[in-house]
């Protein structure tokens, strides 16, 4: 992760909190979000990490609409993360 000023314990707690936030009411969302968290989040830029965290704050129907492509986020950073989620085969 790009938080070089954070202790290992702070990073562990943050990752655990994000892992919990990836647990949604829809199994499909769980899989996509958790795979991104494990495989892409640690190496992502701080901007992309924050955008991913913002996506986790959305309600499931909104997030699902973004991932299905029936709606697109107006925020370019959110749109970038959604594109990564949908095109990476998570």
TABELSUL-V654749 format. One record per pair of residues at least 6 apart in sequence whose C-alpha atoms are under 6 Angstrom apart, sorted by the first residue. I is the first residue (numbers start at 0). J is the second residue. D is the distance in Angstrom with one decimal. If there is no record, write none. Layout:
BEGIN
((I & J & D) (I & J & D))
END
This chain:
BEGIN
((0 & 41 & 4.3) (0 & 42 & 5.9) (21 & 29 & 5.6) (21 & 32 & 5.5) (21 & 33 & 5.8) (22 & 29 & 5.2) (23 & 29 & 5.6) (31 & 89 & 4.9) (50 & 76 & 5.8) (50 & 77 & 5.3) (64 & 70 & 5.4) (65 & 71 & 5.4) (72 & 78 & 5.4))
END
